[in-house]
Amino acid sequence: MSAINRSFYISAVISAVLVGIATFTYLPDSFSALSGLDPAFAGSITGNPRTVALGAVIIGIVLAAAIQMLTGFFTEVGKRPVNDVAASSKTGPATVILAGVSVGFESAVFSALLIAAAVFGAYLLGGGVIVLSLFAVALAGCGLLTTVGVIVAMDTFGPISDNAQGIAEMSGDVKGEGAKILTSLDAVGNTTKAITKGIAIATAVLAATALFGAFTDAIKNTVKEVGATVAGLEYQGVLDVADPRNLVGLIIGASVVFLFSGLAINAVSRAAGAVVMEVRNQFQLHPGIMKGTEKPEYGRVVDICTRDSLRELATPGLLAVMAPIAVGFGLGVGALGAYLAGAIGTGTLMAVFLANSGGAWDNAKKMVEDGHHGGKGSDAHAATVIGDTVGDPFKDTAGPAINPLIKVMNLVGLLVTPAVVRFSLEGRDSTNLGIALVAVAIIVAALVIGRRKSTTIG
């Protein structure tokens, strides 16, 4: 990891320097000198736009570096968390699962605090001007992406090293020092994948925070278009936490993340079970497979995986689109804002927990395969294999999927906000209720059909 870390930090420094040069080249030293701004608004802002822009981008770059260091600590081979998970394998698979879960929970807290600190730091750069603060938050997200080349390379390195190690192991031709090198590269790949997933969820949070500005603007603009005079805080773009409807929206937003994660993990479980049954059937019907005289029917397994993945995608997709519609039209625009806030907060914690716990389990297995705690073929190895099996849907399915979930729900919420506000102010309560009931009915029908559809197990 040292070479990868070094390349990332060098890239971050170069990005910061180039952004600084571009900032001082193209931006003036006062907001009043910027073109396109209302003169009264520009004159009311004190400060230097160069400082705001450069500071926000540097916050994003520092956040990416901090996530890299933190995630590396919790998932890298040789660090204490992974060592503890590997050591727990001496007492069986249950303790391996518990150790990995604890690592995931702990890492999620620190990662969330880092992201929150970056958001608040960018907000402070705005000097109390909400529009400027949200712009600074958006620039911090751009700062995260200034090192996108290295981030994509790190993310690509993971599956390449994983597949290389798997091919070598299945071939049986790579042994000794070569096998150890591939195993080490695979372990590094697990860490890089966890790092890039942490950075991805950070960009989702920063983008969602910036979108809240568009959300409040959509509310205010619709109120002006309708021409209504309202006293409710929700129609002024203010989220009233004392309103029970908003609390309900917050709880629903948090619960949707759990339901979505459960659906994703269950989809992997069902498809994996179908593959296991297919493999067993082929061993039974074609004994020559184990003897090397017959070839397995690979296409049947590929067909199961492809068909089940497409089928299981429908319910989570409908949930992501229909849930904001149901909450917005059913409980109001304030509850919709609270729903999005709950989904962002819970999604951040859940995504980091799933990615880091899965990476820790995988690298704990790599440690045992390197000869620690009994080595390959021991009871400790069997325990870590079970942990890795649990961790795969965590880090490769449910965890990464939360990133687009947050973005989709925020965009859907932003798109339906004008209609929610207009219908509410025009007194079209029956229309709101009808749309909400249809959305809820679609979600319930998708969940029921998904439960009733039998997989190909058996």
C-alpha positions as CSV (number, residue, x, y, z in Angstrom):
1,M,0.0,0.0,0.0
2,S,2.9,2.4,0.5
3,A,3.4,2.9,-3.2
4,I,-0.3,3.5,-3.8
5,N,-0.6,5.9,-0.8
6,R,2.5,7.8,-2.1
7,S,1.0,8.2,-5.5
8,F,-2.3,9.4,-4.1
9,Y,-0.6,12.0,-1.8
10,I,1.6,13.2,-4.7
11,S,-1.5,13.5,-6.9
12,A,-3.3,15.4,-4.1
13,V,-0.5,17.9,-3.7
14,I,-0.2,18.5,-7.4
15,S,-4.0,19.0,-7.6
16,A,-3.9,21.5,-4.8
17,V,-1.1,23.5,-6.4
18,L,-2.8,23.5,-9.8
19,V,-6.1,24.6,-8.3
20,G,-4.4,27.4,-6.5
21,I,-2.8,28.6,-9.7
22,A,-6.2,28.5,-11.5
23,T,-7.9,30.2,-8.7
24,F,-5.6,33.2,-8.5
25,T,-5.5,33.4,-12.3
26,Y,-9.2,33.4,-13.1
27,L,-10.9,34.7,-9.9
28,P,-10.8,38.4,-8.8
29,D,-9.9,39.4,-5.2
30,S,-13.4,40.6,-4.3
31,F,-17.0,39.3,-4.9
32,S,-18.1,42.7,-6.3
33,A,-15.7,42.2,-9.2
34,L,-17.4,39.0,-10.2
35,S,-19.6,39.2,-13.3
36,G,-23.2,37.9,-13.3
37,L,-23.9,38.6,-9.6
38,D,-26.5,41.0,-8.3
39,P,-24.5,44.1,-7.3
40,A,-26.3,44.4,-4.0
41,F,-25.8,40.7,-3.2
42,A,-22.1,40.9,-4.2
43,G,-21.5,44.0,-2.1
44,S,-23.0,42.4,1.0
45,I,-20.4,39.6,0.9
46,T,-17.1,40.2,2.6
47,G,-14.1,38.1,1.9
48,N,-12.0,37.0,-1.0
49,P,-13.5,34.6,-3.6
50,R,-10.0,33.2,-4.2
51,T,-9.7,32.2,-0.5
52,V,-13.2,30.6,-0.5
53,A,-12.7,28.6,-3.6
54,L,-9.2,27.4,-2.8
55,G,-10.1,26.7,0.8
56,A,-13.1,24.6,-0.2
57,V,-11.2,22.6,-2.7
58,I,-8.4,21.9,-0.3
59,I,-11.0,20.7,2.3
60,G,-12.2,18.2,-0.2
61,I,-8.6,17.0,-1.0
62,V,-7.8,16.7,2.7
63,L,-11.0,14.8,3.2
64,A,-10.0,12.3,0.5
65,A,-6.6,11.9,2.1
66,A,-8.1,11.4,5.5
67,I,-10.5,8.8,4.3
68,Q,-7.7,7.0,2.7
69,M,-5.6,6.9,5.9
70,L,-8.6,5.9,8.1
71,T,-9.9,3.2,5.8
72,G,-6.4,1.8,5.3
73,F,-6.0,1.5,9.1
74,F,-9.3,-0.5,9.4
75,T,-8.9,-2.8,6.4
76,E,-5.1,-3.1,5.7
77,V,-3.3,-6.3,6.5
78,G,-0.9,-5.8,9.3
79,K,-3.0,-3.1,11.1
80,R,-4.5,-3.9,14.4
81,P,-8.2,-4.2,13.4
82,V,-7.5,-6.8,10.7
83,N,-5.0,-8.5,13.0
84,D,-7.8,-8.8,15.7
85,V,-10.3,-10.2,13.2
86,A,-7.7,-12.8,12.0
87,A,-6.8,-13.7,15.6
88,S,-10.5,-14.2,16.5
89,S,-10.5,-17.1,13.9
90,K,-8.9,-19.3,16.6
91,T,-12.2,-19.4,18.4
92,G,-14.5,-20.1,15.5
93,P,-16.5,-18.3,12.8
94,A,-18.9,-16.6,15.3
95,T,-16.1,-14.5,16.8
96,V,-14.8,-13.7,13.3
97,I,-18.3,-12.3,12.4
98,L,-18.5,-10.3,15.7
99,A,-15.0,-8.9,15.3
100,G,-15.7,-7.8,11.7
101,V,-19.0,-6.2,12.6
102,S,-17.3,-4.3,15.4
103,V,-14.6,-3.0,13.0
104,G,-17.3,-1.9,10.6
105,F,-19.3,0.0,13.2
106,E,-16.2,1.7,14.7
107,S,-14.9,2.8,11.3
108,A,-18.3,4.1,10.2
109,V,-18.3,6.6,13.2
110,F,-14.9,8.0,12.4
111,S,-15.6,8.3,8.7
112,A,-18.9,10.0,9.3
113,L,-17.3,12.5,11.6
114,L,-14.6,13.3,9.0
115,I,-17.3,13.9,6.3
116,A,-19.3,16.0,8.7
117,A,-16.3,18.1,9.6
118,A,-15.6,18.7,5.9
119,V,-19.2,19.8,5.3
120,F,-19.1,22.1,8.2
121,G,-15.7,23.5,7.4
122,A,-16.8,24.3,3.9
123,Y,-20.0,25.8,5.3
124,L,-18.0,28.2,7.5
125,L,-16.1,29.5,4.5
126,G,-19.4,31.0,3.3
127,G,-19.3,33.5,6.2
128,G,-23.0,32.9,7.1
129,V,-24.2,33.4,3.5
130,I,-26.2,30.2,2.7
131,V,-25.8,30.4,-1.0
132,L,-22.0,30.9,-0.7
133,S,-21.8,28.2,1.9
134,L,-23.6,25.6,-0.3
135,F,-21.3,26.6,-3.2
136,A,-18.3,26.0,-1.0
137,V,-19.7,22.6,-0.1
138,A,-20.1,21.8,-3.8
139,L,-16.5,23.0,-4.4
140,A,-15.3,20.6,-1.6
141,G,-17.0,17.8,-3.6
142,C,-15.0,18.9,-6.6
143,G,-11.9,18.9,-4.5
144,L,-12.6,15.2,-3.7
145,L,-12.7,14.6,-7.4
146,T,-9.5,16.4,-8.3
147,T,-7.6,13.1,-7.7
148,V,-10.2,11.1,-9.7
149,G,-7.5,9.5,-11.9
150,V,-5.8,7.9,-9.0
151,I,-9.1,7.0,-7.4
152,V,-10.3,5.2,-10.5
153,A,-6.9,3.5,-10.8
154,M,-7.2,2.3,-7.2
155,D,-10.7,1.1,-7.7
156,T,-9.7,-0.8,-10.9
157,F,-6.7,-2.3,-9.1
158,G,-9.0,-4.2,-6.7
159,P,-10.9,-6.5,-9.1
160,I,-7.9,-6.9,-11.4
161,S,-5.7,-8.3,-8.5
162,D,-8.7,-10.3,-7.2
163,N,-9.3,-12.0,-10.5
164,A,-5.6,-12.6,-11.1
165,Q,-5.3,-14.3,-7.8
166,G,-8.5,-16.4,-8.4
167,I,-7.3,-17.5,-11.9
168,A,-3.9,-18.5,-10.5
169,E,-5.5,-20.4,-7.7
170,M,-7.9,-22.3,-10.0
171,S,-5.2,-23.1,-12.5
172,G,-2.9,-24.7,-9.9
173,D,0.1,-23.6,-11.9
174,V,1.2,-20.7,-9.7
175,K,2.8,-21.8,-6.5
176,G,5.4,-20.7,-3.9
177,E,6.6,-17.1,-4.1
178,G,4.3,-16.2,-7.1
179,A,1.2,-17.3,-5.2
180,K,2.3,-15.3,-2.1
181,I,2.7,-12.2,-4.3
182,L,-0.7,-12.6,-5.9
183,T,-2.3,-13.1,-2.5
184,S,-0.6,-9.9,-1.2
185,L,-1.8,-8.0,-4.2
186,D,-5.3,-9.2,-3.6
187,A,-5.2,-8.0,0.0
188,V,-4.0,-4.6,-1.2
189,G,-6.8,-4.6,-3.7
190,N,-9.4,-5.2,-0.9
191,T,-8.1,-2.1,0.9
192,T,-8.1,0.1,-2.2
193,K,-11.7,-0.9,-3.0
194,A,-12.7,0.0,0.6
195,I,-11.0,3.4,0.2
196,T,-12.6,4.3,-3.0
197,K,-16.0,3.3,-1.7
198,G,-15.5,5.6,1.3
199,I,-14.5,8.5,-1.0
200,A,-17.6,7.7,-3.2
201,I,-20.0,8.0,-0.3
202,A,-18.3,11.2,0.8
203,T,-18.9,12.7,-2.7
204,A,-22.6,11.6,-2.4
205,V,-23.0,13.3,0.9
206,L,-21.4,16.6,-0.3
207,A,-23.5,16.5,-3.5
208,A,-26.6,15.9,-1.5
209,T,-25.8,18.7,0.9
210,A,-25.4,21.1,-2.0
211,L,-28.7,19.9,-3.5
212,F,-30.5,21.0,-0.4
213,G,-29.9,24.5,-1.6
214,A,-31.8,23.6,-4.8
215,F,-34.5,21.9,-2.7
216,T,-35.2,25.0,-0.7
217,D,-35.1,27.2,-3.8
218,A,-37.6,25.0,-5.5
219,I,-39.9,25.4,-2.5
220,K,-39.6,29.2,-2.4
221,N,-40.0,29.6,-6.2
222,T,-43.1,27.5,-6.3
223,V,-44.7,29.5,-3.5
224,K,-44.0,32.7,-5.5
225,E,-45.5,31.1,-8.6
226,V,-48.6,30.1,-6.8
227,G,-48.8,33.6,-5.3
228,A,-49.8,32.2,-1.9
229,T,-49.1,33.9,1.4
230,V,-48.2,31.1,3.9
231,A,-46.9,31.1,7.4
232,G,-45.6,27.5,7.6
233,L,-41.9,27.2,8.0
234,E,-41.7,24.3,5.5
235,Y,-42.9,26.7,2.8
236,Q,-40.1,29.1,3.7
237,G,-37.4,26.5,3.1
238,V,-37.0,25.9,6.8
239,L,-37.0,22.3,8.3
240,D,-39.0,22.4,11.6
241,V,-37.8,19.4,13.7
242,A,-40.7,20.0,16.2
243,D,-43.2,19.0,13.5
244,P,-44.1,15.3,14.1
245,R,-44.6,14.8,10.4
246,N,-40.9,15.7,9.8
247,L,-39.8,13.3,12.5
248,V,-41.8,10.6,10.8
249,G,-40.2,11.5,7.5
250,L,-36.7,11.3,9.1
251,I,-37.4,7.8,10.5
252,I,-38.8,6.6,7.2
253,G,-35.7,7.9,5.4
254,A,-33.4,6.1,7.8
255,S,-35.4,2.9,7.5
256,V,-35.4,2.9,3.7
257,V,-31.6,2.5,3.8
258,F,-31.9,-0.6,6.0
259,L,-34.6,-2.0,3.8
260,F,-32.6,-1.4,0.6
261,S,-29.5,-3.0,2.1
262,G,-31.5,-6.0,3.3
263,L,-32.9,-6.4,-0.2
264,A,-29.5,-6.3,-1.8
265,I,-27.9,-8.8,0.6
266,N,-30.9,-11.1,0.3
267,A,-30.6,-11.0,-3.5
268,V,-27.0,-12.2,-3.2
269,S,-28.0,-14.9,-0.7
270,R,-30.7,-16.3,-3.0
271,A,-28.6,-16.2,-6.1
272,A,-25.6,-17.8,-4.3
273,G,-27.9,-20.5,-2.9
274,A,-29.1,-21.2,-6.4
275,V,-25.5,-21.5,-7.7
276,V,-24.6,-23.9,-4.9
277,M,-27.5,-26.2,-5.7
278,E,-26.6,-26.1,-9.4
279,V,-23.0,-27.0,-8.7
280,R,-24.2,-29.9,-6.4
281,N,-26.6,-31.1,-9.1
282,Q,-23.8,-31.0,-11.7
283,F,-21.5,-33.0,-9.5
284,Q,-24.2,-35.6,-9.0
285,L,-25.2,-35.9,-12.6
286,H,-21.7,-35.6,-14.0
287,P,-19.3,-37.5,-11.7
288,G,-16.5,-37.0,-14.3
289,I,-16.2,-33.3,-13.4
290,M,-14.3,-34.2,-10.2
291,K,-12.2,-36.7,-12.1
292,G,-11.4,-34.2,-14.9
293,T,-13.0,-36.3,-17.6
294,E,-16.0,-34.0,-18.0
295,K,-16.3,-30.2,-18.3
296,P,-18.9,-28.4,-16.1
297,E,-21.8,-26.5,-17.7
298,Y,-20.5,-23.0,-16.9
299,G,-23.3,-21.4,-18.9
300,R,-26.0,-22.6,-16.5
301,V,-24.3,-20.9,-13.5
302,V,-23.8,-17.7,-15.5
303,D,-27.4,-17.8,-16.5
304,I,-28.5,-18.1,-12.9
305,C,-26.4,-15.2,-11.8
306,T,-27.5,-12.9,-14.7
307,R,-31.2,-13.7,-14.4
308,D,-31.3,-13.4,-10.6
309,S,-29.3,-10.1,-10.6
310,L,-31.7,-8.5,-13.1
311,R,-34.8,-9.8,-11.4
312,E,-33.7,-8.8,-7.9
313,L,-32.8,-5.3,-9.1
314,A,-36.5,-4.3,-9.7
315,T,-37.6,-4.0,-6.1
316,P,-34.7,-1.9,-4.8
317,G,-35.0,0.4,-7.8
318,L,-38.7,1.0,-7.3
319,L,-38.1,1.6,-3.6
320,A,-35.5,4.3,-4.4
321,V,-37.8,6.1,-6.7
322,M,-41.2,5.6,-5.1
323,A,-40.4,6.2,-1.4
324,P,-39.6,9.9,-1.8
325,I,-42.8,10.4,-3.8
326,A,-44.8,8.6,-1.1
327,V,-43.4,10.7,1.7
328,G,-43.5,14.0,-0.2
329,F,-47.1,13.7,-1.3
330,G,-48.3,11.9,1.8
331,L,-46.7,13.9,4.6
332,G,-45.7,17.2,2.9
333,V,-42.6,18.9,1.7
334,G,-41.1,19.3,5.2
335,A,-41.3,15.6,5.8
336,L,-39.7,15.1,2.4
337,G,-36.7,17.2,3.4
338,A,-36.4,15.3,6.7
339,Y,-36.7,12.0,4.8
340,L,-33.7,13.0,2.6
341,A,-31.7,14.1,5.7
342,G,-32.4,10.8,7.4
343,A,-31.4,8.8,4.3
344,I,-28.2,10.7,3.9
345,G,-27.1,10.3,7.5
346,T,-28.0,6.6,7.8
347,G,-26.7,5.9,4.3
348,T,-23.3,7.3,5.1
349,L,-22.9,5.2,8.2
350,M,-24.3,2.1,6.6
351,A,-22.2,2.3,3.4
352,V,-18.9,2.7,5.4
353,F,-19.9,0.0,7.8
354,L,-20.6,-2.5,5.0
355,A,-17.5,-1.6,3.0
356,N,-15.0,-1.7,5.8
357,S,-16.3,-4.8,7.6
358,G,-16.3,-6.7,4.4
359,G,-12.7,-5.6,3.6
360,A,-11.6,-6.5,7.1
361,W,-13.1,-10.0,6.8
362,D,-11.5,-10.6,3.4
363,N,-8.0,-9.4,4.5
364,A,-8.3,-11.5,7.7
365,K,-8.7,-14.5,5.5
366,K,-5.7,-13.4,3.5
367,M,-3.6,-13.2,6.7
368,V,-4.5,-16.8,7.7
369,E,-3.8,-18.0,4.2
370,D,-0.3,-16.4,4.5
371,G,0.4,-18.8,7.4
372,H,-0.9,-17.1,10.5
373,H,-3.0,-18.9,13.1
374,G,-2.7,-22.3,11.5
375,G,-2.5,-21.4,7.8
376,K,-4.5,-22.6,4.9
377,G,-6.7,-25.7,5.6
378,S,-6.9,-25.1,9.3
379,D,-10.0,-24.5,11.4
380,A,-9.0,-20.8,11.6
381,H,-9.0,-20.7,7.8
382,A,-12.4,-22.2,7.6
383,A,-13.7,-19.6,10.1
384,T,-12.3,-16.7,8.1
385,V,-13.7,-18.1,4.8
386,I,-17.1,-17.9,6.4
387,G,-16.4,-14.3,7.4
388,D,-15.3,-13.5,3.9
389,T,-18.4,-15.1,2.5
390,V,-20.5,-12.8,4.7
391,G,-18.4,-9.8,3.8
392,D,-18.6,-10.2,0.0
393,P,-22.3,-9.0,-0.3
394,F,-21.5,-6.3,2.3
395,K,-18.5,-4.7,0.5
396,D,-19.4,-5.6,-3.2
397,T,-23.2,-5.3,-3.3
398,A,-25.0,-3.5,-0.6
399,G,-22.3,-1.0,0.4
400,P,-21.6,0.4,-3.0
401,A,-25.3,0.5,-3.9
402,I,-26.1,3.0,-1.2
403,N,-24.1,5.6,-3.1
404,P,-26.5,5.7,-6.1
405,L,-29.4,5.2,-3.7
406,I,-28.7,8.5,-2.0
407,K,-28.2,10.3,-5.3
408,V,-31.4,8.9,-6.9
409,M,-33.6,9.7,-3.9
410,N,-32.3,13.3,-3.7
411,L,-32.9,13.9,-7.4
412,V,-36.4,12.4,-7.2
413,G,-37.2,14.5,-4.1
414,L,-35.9,17.6,-5.9
415,L,-38.0,16.9,-9.0
416,V,-41.3,16.3,-7.2
417,T,-40.9,19.2,-4.7
418,P,-42.6,21.8,-6.9
419,A,-45.6,19.5,-7.5
420,V,-45.8,18.7,-3.8
421,V,-45.8,22.4,-2.8
422,R,-48.2,23.5,-5.5
423,F,-50.8,20.8,-4.8
424,S,-50.6,21.5,-1.0
425,L,-51.0,25.3,-1.4
426,E,-53.9,24.8,-3.9
427,G,-55.7,22.6,-1.5
428,R,-55.6,19.5,-3.7
429,D,-55.3,17.1,-0.8
430,S,-57.1,14.3,-2.5
431,T,-54.6,14.4,-5.4
432,N,-51.7,14.3,-2.9
433,L,-53.2,11.4,-1.1
434,G,-53.9,9.5,-4.3
435,I,-50.3,9.9,-5.5
436,A,-48.9,8.8,-2.2
437,L,-51.2,5.8,-2.0
438,V,-50.2,4.7,-5.5
439,A,-46.5,5.0,-4.7
440,V,-47.0,3.0,-1.5
441,A,-49.0,0.4,-3.3
442,I,-46.2,0.0,-5.9
443,I,-43.6,-0.4,-3.2
444,V,-45.7,-3.0,-1.3
445,A,-46.5,-4.9,-4.5
446,A,-42.8,-5.0,-5.4
447,L,-41.9,-6.3,-2.0
448,V,-44.6,-8.9,-1.9
449,I,-43.9,-10.2,-5.5
450,G,-40.1,-10.2,-4.7
451,R,-40.8,-12.4,-1.6
452,R,-43.1,-14.7,-3.4
453,K,-40.9,-15.3,-6.4
454,S,-39.0,-18.5,-5.9
455,T,-35.3,-18.6,-6.7
456,T,-33.9,-21.5,-8.6
457,I,-32.8,-23.2,-5.4
458,G,-33.9,-26.8,-5.5
